[in-house]
């Protein structure tokens, strides 16, 4: 369980943050040691008491985040809070505990008042981050959860990122030089003029330009330069003579690279728009499913709470009716029957609380499993979109200017020609 704590002030801001509607479910689990019975009012009460001291960070706020795939009952959170209180010296301090649920994950927040009301001093919290780390490691060991690498060895800590294949693997199609040579020769053989040769080469993904010493050259979509005469297997003079009939002058190598860059960028931008549109449609559908699911889950919880309240009232009345009144009630007190009934009622109350808590926890766990399945679909869609966009951006012109000459196969070139 990841524990993140901080000393802070700002009761109003913290209260609003804890009750934010961006969470799919917010449950106030406990308010202890305050006169107020609402979260914001309780935190403002702590702030009012702190005015009698010089402490500005009068609250200690803690987030308890269990492993994403684990189903953690309330008792585990409560025991974790108790261990943290003991470790930090906050036992019996006023506190507020809330549960948040979002994207299929359930976590808790606990906020303590640091002000000791008897001595009117702030409780010091030396090395609280190290102490929280000790408690966190112990929780992972106690519950056989897989401990994050960063907890095992700080040297392994690293930010979340996509792997190298997603971010840096180019869409390569290394073509055998014999295939390149065959493409040049076929274009040459199929054309009877410079214009026809130029058109045939462009259909294969090669663009002609003026070379410095090689007469006429061709550039592929990566901007690599090929001497036409060498790859066709003829004299440079023959290439120059055929191209001399072309009324359109050839651009320089630099101009040709800029032209190719524009064409490729335009096509990749179109592809990226298509990917984004596909993702937007998928995301809209998934978001609609999420909203319906959240509302259904809230309704189920309200229904269960109503059932619990009604059953509790019925059972409370039944327990109360066991006690006789008047002289008979007095006789029951004398004979000890009243005490026996009270003990029976107390045992039944304890059992009823356990039963209701178990039913509530079962509902929460079932809903979390359902929500996690949907969240996995959302994550997969995000990953697919990010990966496709990244692969496209990796192929942007200029990304491989220092790469060895690699040619894209003619079939692939035709798929990205303008």
N, C-alpha and C positions, 0 to 999 in steps of 0.2 A: 504494500500500500504506500503510494507516494504521499509524503507529508510536506506541505509547504506552508510555513508560518511567517508572520510578520507583526511587529509592533506598530500600531497606528492610532491615529485619532479620527476625527470626522465621522461621528456617529450617524448623522443623517445620510451622508453619501454611502457609507458601508451598508446601512439598512436598505437603502434603495437598490444597491447592487445585489444584495442577497435575495431580494424579492423580485428581481427583474423578470419581466414576462417573456424574455427570449428563451428561458428554460421551458421545456415542454411540461414539466411537473415540478412544483415547489411545495415542499411539505415542512411545516414547522413542527419539529419533533419534540423539542423541550425548551422551556424558558424557566431557568432555575435561579433563585436568589434575588429576583427583582420584584418590586411591587407591581410594575406594569405587566400586562399579559399580551403585549404586541411587540414584535421584533424591534421596530424603529423606536418605540417608546422606551423599551428596555435599554437600548443602546444610548439613547439620550439621557436616561436616568444615570447610567454609568458616567456619562460626560458631566452631568450636573455634580455628581459626587467628586469628580476629579478637580473641580474648580477650587476645592479646599486644599489642593496640593499644587506643586509646580510641575506636575507631570503633564506633558502634552500628548504623548502617545499612551493613552490610558487603556487601550484595548489590545488584546492579542488575538489575531485572526488566524485561523488554521483551516486549510483545505485538505480533506482526506480522499485520495483518489485510488480506489482498488484497481487491480488489473482489469483490463477492458473485457476480457472473456469470462471472468469469474462472477458467480452469483453469490453476493455477500449479504448475509442476513443482518438485520439491525443490531443484533447482539454483538456482532464482531466490531461494528463501528463504536458501539457503546463501550466495549472493553478497551478498544484502542484509545478512545478519549480518556478513559480512566487511567490507562498507563501513561499517557502524555501528561495528564494533570499531576500525577505523582512524580514523574521525571522532572517536570519544570517547576514544581512547587506551587501549583495552582489549585490544589485540592480545596473543595468547598467554596471556591470563588464563584460569584454569579456568572452564569453562562447561558448561551443560546445555541441550540443545535438545529440545523436545517438539512434537508435532503434536496438535492437537485437531480433532475434527469434530463438528458439531452443527447440526441443521436445514439440512443440505445445504451448509454452509459449512466450509471448512478454513482454519485459521489456525495460527500457530506461536507458541511461547513460548521465549525464550532468557533464561537467568539466568547472570550472571557474578559471580564473586567480585571485589570491589573491592580486596582486600588483596594487596599486592605481598609475596610470601613472602620475598624477599631483603632488602628494606629494612624490612619489617614496618610499612608505612605504607599508608593508604587512598589509592587513586587518585582524585584530584579530578575532578569531572565538571562544569565550568562551562558554563552555558548549554546543557545537554544537550537541553532541549526544542526550542530553536531549531535545534540541529544535527540532531536527529531530523526536524524539519520539512523541512530542506534535503534530507536523504536521501530522505524520503518523496516530495517533489516530483520529485526526479530519477528515482525508480523509476517514477512515473506517466509521465514523459516518455519514459524508455527503452523502456517496454513498450507505449506508445500506449494507456494506460488513460485513461478519462475521469476527469479530476481533479474532486474534490468542490468545490462552490462555495466552501465555507469556506476551502479552500486557495488558491483564486484571489484571493479578496478577503475579509479578515476581516469586513468590514461585511456580507457576505452570509450569515454564519453564523446559523443559526436552529435551534431545537429541532424535532425531528420532531413533526408534528401532522397532524391531518386537515384537509382544505381547508374553506373557508367553506361550500361547498354542503353538506357532510356535517354540519357542526356548527351552522350558523346558518340554513340555508334552511328556512323553515317550509312546512308543507303547506298552501298557500293555494289557495283556489278563489274568486277575486273574482267575486261574483255581480252581474249587472246589476241596478240598482235596480228596473227594471221586473219582473224575476223575483220580487224580494222583495214588491213591491206586489201582484203576481198571487197569490202564496201567501197573503198576508193576506186578500185579497178572497175567494179560494176557501174559506178556512176560515170566514170570516164567512157566506158564502152557504150553506155546507153545514151550518150549525149553527142551532138554534132556541132555544138556551139558553146561559147562561154556562158551564155545565159542559161542554156539547158543544163550544163554541168553544175552551175551554181545552184539551180533549183533542185537538182537531184541530190546534191550534197546536203542542202538544208533539210530535205525530207529525211535524211539519215541523222540529222543532228549536228552537222558540221557547217561552219560558216567561213567563207573565203575572205582573205584579207591580203594586203600587200606585205610581203616579207622584206626584210632588210637586204639579205644576200641570197635568199632562196627563191626570189621571184614571187611566186604565189604560194601562200600557206593556207591551212585550214585550222580553225579553232573548234574544240568541242565545247560542250556546255559547262565544263569546269575551267575553261579558258586556256587549256593546254594547246600548244602549237604543233602542227604537223606539216612537214614539207610535202606539198602535193606531189611533186615529181618523184621524190623518193618512194612514197607509199604507192603511187600508181605504177612505178617502175619504168618511167620514161625520162627523156631529157627535159631540163627546165625550159629550154627554148621552145619545145612543143607546147608546153602548158601556157607560156606567155603568148605564143601565137594564137592559140585557141581563145584565150581570154581577151585578146586584143580586139576581137569582134564584138565583145560585149559593150553596149553603149553606156551601161552604168559603171562608173569607176569603182574599183574595190576600195573599201575603207582600210585605214591602217590597222595594225594589230590592236593598238590602244582603243581605237574607235570601235573595232569589232567586239572587243571585250565589254565595252560599255553597252553595246547593242544587245549582246547575249545576256548581260546582267539584267537589263531592263525586261527582256522577254521572260527570263526565268523568274525574276521577282514577281512579275505580273501573274504568271501561272501559279506560283506558289501561294501568292496572296489569295487567288481564287480558291485554291484548295483549302487554305486555312479558313476562309469564310464558310465554305461548305461544311468543314469539320465543326466550326463554332455553331452553325445553324442546327446541325444534327444533335450536337450536345445540348443546345438550348431546348430543343423539343423533348429530348430524353429527360433533361433536368426538370422541365416543367411537369412532366408526367410523374416523375418520382416525388417532386415536391407536393403535388396534389395527393399522392398516396400517403405521404408523411403527415400532411395536415389532417386527412381523414382518420388516420391511425391515432394521432395524438388526441383528437376530439373523442374518438371511441374509447380510448384508454381512460381519459378523464371521466367519461360517463360511467364506465365500469367501476372506477374507484368511488365515485359518488354513490352509485347504487350499492356497492358493498358497505360503504360507511353507513348508509341509511339502514340497511339490513342489520348491521351491527348495533346501531343505536336502538332500533325497535326491539331487537332481541334482548339487549341489555336492560331496557326498561321493563320488558315482560318478566325477565328473570329477577330483576331487583324487586319488583312488586311481589313475585311469588316468595322470595326470601323474606320480605317484610311481613307477609301474611302469616308466616309460621309463628310469629310471636303473638301470644294471646294478650288481651288487654284486661284492665280492671283487676278484680280479685284473683282471677285465674292467672293473669300475668304475674301478679305478686307471688302467687303460689309457685309458679315456674321458677322465679328467682330464688325462692327459699329452697326448693328441691334441687336446684342446679340445672334444670332443663333449659332455662334461658341461656346459660353459659354454653351448654352443649350446642344449642341451635346457633349461637353466635359463632362458635368455632366452625361449625359446618358451613355457615354462610361465608365466612372468610375464606375457607378452603375453596368453595365453589367460585368465589370472586377471582381468586388467583388462577384457578383453572380456566375460567372464562377469558381472562386477559390473555393467557397463553394461547388459547384456542383462536381468539380474534386476531392476535398478532401473527400466528401461523397462517391463517387464511389470507391476511393482508399480504404477508411476505410471499406466499405462493402466487397470488395475483400479480404482484410486482415482478417477480422473476419470470413468469410466463410472458408478461408484456415486454420485459427487457429482451427476452429471446426473440420475440417477434420483431421488435424495433431494431435489434442488431442485424437480423437478416436483411431488413430493408436498408440499413446503413451500409452493409457490405455491397449491395447493389449500387448505392450512391457512390461509394468509394471506387468501385470498379469502373463506373462511367466516368468519374473524374480522372482516374488513372489513364483510361483509354484515350480521353480527349487530350490530356497533357502529353502523353507519349506521342500521339500522332502529330500534334503541333510542334513538339520538340524535334521530331524527325524531319519535319518540313523545314523548320528554321535552321537545322543543321546543314541543310542543302542550299542555304542562301548563297548567292554568288559571293566569292571572296573568302569563303570559309576554308577552302582547300588550296589557296594560292601557292603554298609551299609544299604541297603534296606531290609525290612522284606522279608521273604521267599515268593516269588511269582513264580508261574510256568506258563510257556507258553503252551498253549493248543497243543496237539499233531498235530492237523491239521496245525497250524502255524509253528511248528517246522519243519515239513516235507518240508515246502516251503523254509527254509533257511539251510537245511542240505547240506554238501558238496557232 
